[in-house]
Amino acid sequence: MSGTGRFLLLSLFLLHSLVVVAGQEQADTTPAIKEAPPGGDFTLQSADGPVSLRDFRGKVVLLYFGYTKCPDVCPTSLAFMAQALNELSPEELAKVQGIFVSVDPRRDTPAGLKEYVEYFHPKIVGVTGTEKEVADVAALYGARYYEVELEGSAFGYSVNHSAVTYLITPDGTLRFIFPHGTPPQVIVEAIRYVLSGK
């Protein structure tokens, strides 16, 4: 398939996906994004110190909101992100960064996040902050989450959260929103499209 054909297919897939994400709640009661968010800069804490989105100017950023005790959605999304990163050439990979923002700041420590994300890929950094700091960043991207009490569970509660991956361009602009389950190859094509300067 030609480059133009691949991009057309990617565009149609993403357009359909955004309509689905904006128009309905996901079957597992995960909160959906209701409208296109503005995005923007933020600073949160990693195990190695503060991490700001602007630290990665010149790189494509894949941003995801989740938490380490998530039983299925987060591991699947991070596995897909990792698979997409593994499809890139070393030169391409050097221009891409993954960021995992915890929506469970009461339980997810910077050290725990580092161990969690490194299991998936070394190019993903885990960050957290105070409850307000995390909420402010989530609001920038339209990410929604809320705690659900788990009676009789040692965990105490789970966190229902929107399950999308955001692609941010090298100049810090939110460009694509991938719904949960987007094939890694679609993410790869989008990364390459943006890296090509389009």
QUITA-V779428 format. One record per pair of residues at least 4 apart in sequence whose ideal C-beta (glycine too) atoms are under 6 Angstrom apart, sorted by the first residue. I is the first residue (numbers start at 1). J is the second residue. Records with the same first field share a line. If there is no record, write none. Layout:
I->J ; J
This chain:
1->5 ; 6
6->189
7->193
10->189
13->186
14->176
17->179
18->22
19->23
21->32 ; 33 ; 179
25->32
26->30 ; 32
29->160
30->160 ; 163
31->144 ; 162
33->142 ; 162
37->141 ; 142
39->140 ; 141 ; 174
40->140
41->53 ; 54
42->53 ; 137
43->50 ; 52
44->51 ; 127 ; 129
45->50 ; 110 ; 128 ; 129
46->51 ; 110 ; 125 ; 127
47->110 ; 111 ; 114
51->125 ; 127
56->61 ; 97
58->170
59->95 ; 96 ; 97 ; 170
60->96 ; 191 ; 194
61->97 ; 168
62->81 ; 98 ; 165
63->99 ; 166
64->77 ; 100 ; 165
65->101 ; 103 ; 143 ; 161
66->70 ; 74
67->102 ; 103 ; 104 ; 108 ; 159
68->108 ; 112 ; 116
69->155
70->74
73->163
78->120
80->184
81->98
82->120 ; 121
83->184
84->184 ; 187 ; 188
85->121 ; 123
87->188
88->92 ; 93
95->195
98->123 ; 124
99->125
100->117 ; 124 ; 126
101->127
102->108 ; 113 ; 128
103->145 ; 159 ; 161
104->108 ; 159
105->128 ; 131 ; 134
108->112 ; 113 ; 128
113->126
114->126
117->124 ; 126
120->124
129->133 ; 134
138->143
141->166
143->162
144->162
145->159 ; 161
146->160
147->157 ; 159
148->158 ; 160
149->157
150->155 ; 157 ; 158
163->180
164->177 ; 179
165->178
166->174 ; 177
167->175 ; 176 ; 190
168->174
169->173 ; 175 ; 194
176->190
178->182
182->186
193->198
